[in-house]
Amino acid sequence: MGPAAASATAPALDSDPGLEATLLSYSDLKYRDAFWPNRKYEDSCDRLALRAFLPPTGDRLIEVGAGFGRLADEYAGYREVVLLDASQTLLQAARERLGDEPRFTIIAGDAYRLPFPDASFDAAVCVRVMQHFEDPRAVIRELSRVVRPGGVLVLEAANKRNLKAILAYLLHRQRWSPFSSGSQPYEDIFLVPYRGRGVLSRPSAARVPATTAASWWTASTTFLHAPRDVRAWLNAAGFKIEGTRSVGLFRLPFLTSNLPARMLVGLERLQQPSLAHLTPGPSIFVKAVRLQDSSVARVDRIRGGED
């Protein structure tokens, strides 16, 4: 399938009450033009983890939440690549970026109801998407459905148990525990304080003109997820976890503003593998392999107490 085969599947807003508000954050190109241009370090961190976990070659790959195709060049070894997103604006930017490259199908769709048969793909990638779902289990089940047995999913999630959140908790600058289960709405505790309640919150993106160098882009719904929850969700959906990486280890404003991105990326390359299980970074990447159907059935029996 090439770009001409792309269809327009309207995302099911009834699946997620917060989806409509989230989509408004992607109704223009600020995510591409205001968020990413000054984030060379963060972009490189994502790519380091993706390259470590994604098989370099394969037949069919899908990226769910592909946006404007930021990571599309990482899929050169795949015969056919599907880029799926719910934002028509970002998908049009992806079409403009990739041109008539026949390997790519660019399609609008709903992560809760992927428009593909079971076991359609050798690999799936889902990066900077889980943060938009308070409960991502239904999305992970859909990813499991479309990945063939033995296929690989590379999944990224915003990390609730990151070092910055741990320090803020220990210093009594936030109330929620980064060590607990459950998803947590995002608050940047090192930004503007709301003194009346003793908590800190991020300034509204609407307060800063998008044309300024320091402009904010922020999604209207962002959730941090506990690493143990992410692992449990993947296991329950029939995946076996084969690797974890902690990503964005040096993503602190005073570092990214004052040190060259190349230096930070070099440090990241050294530390990502060694700090994987400690998960101190703001993001976690997981490599998960889809189990054979018989293995999935055995996992279900074990959970049900039959073994």
C-alpha positions as CSV (number, residue, x, y, z in Angstrom):
1,M,0.0,0.0,0.0
2,G,1.2,3.5,-0.8
3,P,0.0,6.9,0.2
4,A,-2.9,6.7,-2.3
5,A,-4.3,3.8,-0.3
6,A,-4.6,5.8,2.9
7,S,-8.1,6.0,4.3
8,A,-9.6,8.5,6.8
9,T,-10.9,6.8,9.9
10,A,-12.4,9.2,12.4
11,P,-11.1,8.6,15.9
12,A,-13.9,7.4,18.3
13,L,-14.3,10.2,20.7
14,D,-16.7,8.0,22.7
15,S,-13.8,5.7,23.5
16,D,-12.0,8.3,25.5
17,P,-13.7,11.5,26.9
18,G,-10.4,13.3,26.9
19,L,-9.5,12.6,23.3
20,E,-11.3,15.6,21.8
21,A,-9.4,18.0,24.1
22,T,-6.1,16.2,23.3
23,L,-6.7,16.4,19.6
24,L,-7.1,20.2,19.9
25,S,-3.5,20.3,21.0
26,Y,-2.6,18.8,17.6
27,S,-4.9,20.9,15.4
28,D,-2.1,23.1,14.2
29,L,1.7,22.5,13.6
30,K,3.0,23.9,16.9
31,Y,4.0,20.4,18.0
32,R,6.3,20.3,15.0
33,D,7.3,23.9,14.7
34,A,7.4,25.0,18.4
35,F,8.1,21.9,20.4
36,W,10.7,19.9,18.4
37,P,13.1,22.4,16.8
38,N,14.9,23.1,20.1
39,R,14.9,19.5,21.3
40,K,17.7,17.8,19.4
41,Y,18.8,16.1,22.6
42,E,15.4,14.6,23.3
43,D,14.9,13.5,19.7
44,S,18.3,11.8,19.7
45,C,17.5,10.0,23.0
46,D,14.3,8.6,21.5
47,R,16.3,7.3,18.5
48,L,19.0,5.7,20.6
49,A,16.4,3.6,22.4
50,L,14.4,2.8,19.3
51,R,17.5,1.6,17.4
52,A,18.5,-0.6,20.4
53,F,15.1,-2.3,20.5
54,L,13.6,-2.3,17.0
55,P,14.8,-5.1,14.6
56,P,16.6,-3.3,11.8
57,T,14.8,-5.1,9.0
58,G,11.3,-6.6,8.5
59,D,8.3,-6.9,6.2
60,R,5.6,-4.7,7.7
61,L,5.8,-2.1,10.5
62,I,3.1,0.3,12.0
63,E,3.8,3.4,14.0
64,V,0.8,4.4,16.1
65,G,0.8,8.1,16.9
66,A,3.3,8.8,14.2
67,G,2.4,12.5,14.0
68,F,4.3,14.4,11.3
69,G,6.6,11.4,10.7
70,R,9.5,12.5,12.9
71,L,10.8,8.9,13.3
72,A,10.0,7.7,9.8
73,D,13.6,7.6,8.7
74,E,14.3,5.0,11.3
75,Y,12.3,2.4,9.4
76,A,14.5,2.1,6.3
77,G,14.9,-1.6,6.6
78,Y,11.1,-2.4,6.4
79,R,9.4,-3.2,3.1
80,E,6.1,-1.5,4.1
81,V,5.5,1.1,6.8
82,V,2.1,2.4,8.1
83,L,2.1,5.8,9.9
84,L,-1.1,6.2,11.8
85,D,-2.3,9.2,13.8
86,A,-5.6,10.9,14.8
87,S,-4.5,14.4,13.7
88,Q,-5.2,15.1,10.1
89,T,-3.0,18.2,10.4
90,L,0.1,16.3,11.4
91,L,-0.6,13.6,8.9
92,Q,-0.7,16.1,6.1
93,A,2.7,17.4,7.3
94,A,4.0,13.8,7.2
95,R,2.7,13.4,3.6
96,E,4.6,16.6,2.7
97,R,7.7,15.4,4.4
98,L,7.8,12.0,2.8
99,G,6.5,12.8,-0.6
100,D,5.5,9.9,-2.8
101,E,7.7,7.3,-1.1
102,P,5.9,4.1,-2.0
103,R,6.9,2.2,1.1
104,F,4.7,4.5,3.3
105,T,1.0,4.4,4.0
106,I,-0.2,7.5,5.9
107,I,-3.5,6.9,7.5
108,A,-5.9,8.6,10.0
109,G,-7.1,6.2,12.7
110,D,-8.1,5.5,16.2
111,A,-5.6,3.8,18.5
112,Y,-8.5,2.1,20.3
113,R,-9.7,0.5,17.1
114,L,-6.8,0.0,14.7
115,P,-8.2,-0.6,11.1
116,F,-6.2,-3.7,10.4
117,P,-6.7,-7.5,10.7
118,D,-5.1,-9.5,13.5
119,A,-1.4,-10.3,13.2
120,S,-0.9,-7.7,10.4
121,F,2.6,-6.5,11.4
122,D,6.0,-7.7,12.2
123,A,6.7,-4.7,14.3
124,A,4.9,-1.8,16.0
125,V,6.2,1.4,17.4
126,C,4.3,3.7,19.8
127,V,6.4,6.7,21.1
128,R,5.0,9.7,23.1
129,V,1.5,8.4,22.8
130,M,0.7,6.5,26.1
131,Q,1.0,9.8,28.0
132,H,-2.3,10.9,26.5
133,F,-4.3,8.0,28.0
134,E,-5.1,7.8,31.7
135,D,-5.7,4.0,31.2
136,P,-3.8,2.8,28.1
137,R,-4.7,-0.9,28.5
138,A,-7.2,-0.9,25.6
139,V,-4.6,0.6,23.3
140,I,-2.0,-1.9,24.3
141,R,-4.5,-4.7,23.6
142,E,-5.0,-3.3,20.1
143,L,-1.3,-3.2,19.5
144,S,-1.1,-6.8,20.7
145,R,-3.9,-7.8,18.3
146,V,-2.2,-6.4,15.2
147,V,1.3,-7.6,15.9
148,R,2.0,-11.2,14.8
149,P,3.2,-13.8,17.3
150,G,6.9,-13.4,17.6
151,G,6.7,-9.8,16.4
152,V,8.1,-6.8,18.4
153,L,6.5,-3.8,20.0
154,V,8.6,-0.8,21.0
155,L,6.5,1.1,23.5
156,E,7.4,4.4,25.2
157,A,5.7,5.8,28.3
158,A,6.1,9.0,30.4
159,N,7.7,7.7,33.6
160,K,6.0,8.4,36.9
161,R,9.0,7.1,38.9
162,N,11.6,9.6,37.4
163,L,14.3,11.2,39.5
164,K,12.9,14.7,39.4
165,A,9.6,13.4,40.7
166,I,11.3,11.4,43.4
167,L,13.3,14.4,44.6
168,A,10.2,16.6,44.6
169,Y,8.4,14.1,46.7
170,L,11.2,13.7,49.2
171,L,11.5,17.5,49.4
172,H,7.7,17.8,50.0
173,R,7.2,19.8,46.8
174,Q,4.6,17.4,45.5
175,R,2.0,15.3,47.3
176,W,1.7,12.2,45.1
177,S,4.2,9.4,45.5
178,P,6.3,8.4,42.4
179,F,6.6,4.9,43.9
180,S,2.8,4.1,43.9
181,S,0.8,2.4,41.2
182,G,-1.7,4.3,39.1
183,S,-1.4,7.0,36.5
184,Q,-0.7,10.6,37.5
185,P,-1.7,13.8,35.7
186,Y,1.5,15.6,34.8
187,E,2.7,18.6,36.8
188,D,6.1,20.1,36.3
189,I,7.0,20.8,39.9
190,F,9.9,23.0,39.0
191,L,7.8,25.6,37.2
192,V,5.3,28.3,38.4
193,P,4.1,27.6,42.0
194,Y,0.5,27.8,42.9
195,R,1.2,29.0,46.4
196,G,-2.4,28.8,47.7
197,R,-2.3,25.0,47.8
198,G,1.4,24.4,48.0
199,V,1.7,22.6,44.7
200,L,3.5,23.7,41.5
201,S,2.0,23.5,38.0
202,R,3.0,24.2,34.4
203,P,2.0,27.6,33.0
204,S,-0.8,27.6,30.4
205,A,0.5,27.3,26.9
206,A,-2.0,29.9,25.9
207,R,-0.1,32.5,28.0
208,V,3.0,32.5,25.8
209,P,2.8,33.5,22.1
210,A,3.8,30.6,19.8
211,T,6.1,32.8,17.9
212,T,8.5,33.4,20.8
213,A,11.7,31.4,21.2
214,A,10.6,30.2,24.6
215,S,7.1,29.2,23.5
216,W,5.4,26.3,25.2
217,W,3.6,23.5,23.5
218,T,1.7,21.2,25.8
219,A,-0.9,18.6,25.3
220,S,-4.1,19.1,27.2
221,T,-4.0,15.7,28.7
222,T,-0.7,14.2,29.9
223,F,-0.3,11.3,32.3
224,L,2.7,9.7,33.9
225,H,2.6,5.9,34.2
226,A,4.3,3.7,36.8
227,P,6.9,1.4,35.2
228,R,5.5,-1.6,37.0
229,D,2.0,-0.8,35.6
230,V,3.4,-0.6,32.1
231,R,5.1,-4.0,32.5
232,A,1.8,-5.5,33.9
233,W,-0.3,-4.1,31.0
234,L,2.1,-5.6,28.4
235,N,2.2,-9.0,30.1
236,A,-1.6,-9.1,30.4
237,A,-1.9,-8.3,26.7
238,G,0.3,-11.3,25.7
239,F,3.7,-9.7,25.4
240,K,7.0,-10.8,26.9
241,I,9.3,-8.0,27.9
242,E,12.8,-8.4,26.6
243,G,14.3,-5.0,27.4
244,T,13.8,-1.7,29.2
245,R,15.6,1.6,28.8
246,S,15.4,4.8,30.8
247,V,15.5,7.7,28.4
248,G,16.1,11.5,28.6
249,L,18.4,11.1,31.6
250,F,19.8,14.6,31.3
251,R,16.5,16.3,30.3
252,L,16.8,19.2,32.8
253,P,16.5,22.8,31.6
254,F,19.9,24.0,33.1
255,L,21.7,21.1,31.3
256,T,19.9,21.3,27.9
257,S,20.2,25.1,27.8
258,N,23.9,25.2,28.7
259,L,25.6,22.1,27.4
260,P,25.9,21.0,23.7
261,A,23.3,18.5,22.6
262,R,26.1,16.3,21.2
263,M,27.7,16.1,24.7
264,L,24.5,15.1,26.3
265,V,23.7,12.5,23.7
266,G,27.1,11.0,24.2
267,L,26.5,10.7,28.0
268,E,23.0,9.3,27.3
269,R,24.4,6.7,24.9
270,L,26.7,5.4,27.8
271,Q,24.1,5.5,30.5
272,Q,20.8,4.3,28.9
273,P,21.6,0.6,29.1
274,S,23.2,0.7,32.6
275,L,20.4,2.6,34.2
276,A,17.6,0.8,32.5
277,H,16.2,-1.0,35.5
278,L,16.5,2.0,37.8
279,T,14.3,4.1,35.4
280,P,15.5,7.6,36.6
281,G,14.7,9.3,33.3
282,P,11.4,11.0,32.4
283,S,10.7,8.4,29.8
284,I,10.9,4.6,29.6
285,F,11.2,2.5,26.4
286,V,10.2,-1.1,26.5
287,K,10.9,-3.9,24.0
288,A,8.1,-6.5,24.1
289,V,7.7,-9.6,22.0
290,R,4.3,-10.9,21.1
291,L,3.9,-14.4,22.5
292,Q,2.6,-17.3,20.5
293,D,-1.1,-18.0,21.1
294,S,-0.4,-21.1,23.1
295,S,2.0,-19.1,25.4
296,V,-0.7,-16.4,25.9
297,A,-3.2,-19.1,26.9
298,R,-0.7,-20.5,29.4
299,V,-0.2,-17.0,30.9
300,D,-4.0,-16.7,31.3
301,R,-4.2,-20.1,33.0
302,I,-1.4,-19.1,35.4
303,R,-3.2,-15.9,36.3
304,G,-6.4,-17.9,36.8
305,G,-4.6,-20.3,39.2
306,E,-4.8,-23.3,36.9
307,D,-1.1,-24.0,37.0
